[in-house]
Amino acid sequence: MATFTVSQRINGDFQYNLEVSNGQVILHSNGYFEKSDCLATIELVRRLVAVDAAFECLSPSGDRFYFILRSPAGTILGMSERFFNAPAMRSGMASLKLMAPAASLVDSTALTSQRHT
């Protein structure tokens, strides 16, 4: 079981984390000025995890691996945690593909949602 949690950063931006039952965050987003954009991104993630071409695997330092999920237009929709090796990264991708489509959604901003000015 997994949960998308929408939260608000101190600067007022909205973000999501996709957390699995053991508390590990397997995907997180950049900040969004509008909550509606964050929620729309979650729906894109749910659909695009089935598309292998949406995943970009990276290892900039050669000792840590992570992946990015991109929209067809190239926009970053989410980024994984860092993994110690490529097989662990691929396992993380498989977990994301399995869990994201049916993940529940928790909006932790429902009562406090307002932009800081």
TAQUI-V362594 format. One record per residue. N is the residue number from 1. RES is the residue in one letter. OMEGA is omega in radians with two decimals (999 if undefined). NEAR is the number of other C-alpha atoms within 10 Angstrom. Layout:
N RES OMEGA NEAR
N RES OMEGA NEAR
//
This chain:
1 M -3.13 12
2 A -3.11 23
3 T 2.92 20
4 F 3.08 23
5 T 3.09 19
6 V 3.12 23
7 S -3.14 22
8 Q 3.13 21
9 R -3.13 13
10 I 3.13 9
11 N 3.11 11
12 G 3.11 18
13 D 3.09 19
14 F 3.13 25
15 Q 2.99 25
16 Y 2.94 28
17 N 2.99 21
18 L -3.04 25
19 E 3.09 22
20 V -2.98 19
21 S 3.13 9
22 N 3.11 8
23 G -3.12 10
24 Q 3.05 12
25 V -3.11 17
26 I 3.07 21
27 L 3.07 24
28 H -3.09 20
29 S 2.89 21
30 N 3.09 14
31 G 3.11 18
32 Y 3.14 18
33 F -3.14 14
34 E 3.10 14
35 K -3.14 23
36 S 3.09 11
37 D 3.11 14
38 C 3.13 22
39 L 3.10 19
40 A 3.11 10
41 T 3.09 20
42 I 3.14 26
43 E 3.06 13
44 L 3.11 16
45 V -3.14 22
46 R -3.10 17
47 R -2.99 13
48 L 3.11 21
49 V 3.11 21
50 A -3.06 16
51 V -3.11 12
52 D -3.11 11
53 A 3.13 12
54 A -3.10 20
55 F 3.03 19
56 E -3.13 13
57 C -3.06 16
58 L 3.02 15
59 S -3.03 15
60 P -3.11 9
61 S 3.14 7
62 G -3.14 9
63 D 3.08 11
64 R -3.10 15
65 F 3.03 21
66 Y 3.10 22
67 F 3.08 22
68 I 3.01 20
69 L -3.09 26
70 R 3.02 20
71 S 3.07 17
72 P 3.12 11
73 A 3.11 7
74 G 3.14 9
75 T 3.08 10
76 I 3.13 17
77 L -3.13 20
78 G -3.14 23
79 M -3.14 19
80 S 2.95 22
81 E 3.06 16
82 R 3.14 17
83 F -3.13 18
84 F -3.13 13
85 N -3.09 14
86 A 3.10 16
87 P 3.09 11
88 A 3.10 14
89 M 3.13 21
90 R 3.07 16
91 S 3.07 12
92 G 3.09 20
93 M 3.13 23
94 A 3.10 13
95 S 3.12 14
96 L -3.14 23
97 K -3.11 19
98 L -2.96 16
99 M -3.02 20
100 A -3.07 26
101 P -3.09 18
102 A -3.10 13
103 A 3.08 19
104 S -3.13 14
105 L 3.06 15
106 V 3.12 13
107 D -3.13 15
108 S -3.14 13
109 T -2.99 14
110 A -3.11 10
111 L -3.04 7
112 T -2.98 9
113 S 2.96 15
114 Q -3.12 14
115 R 2.99 15
116 H 3.12 9
117 T 999 5
//
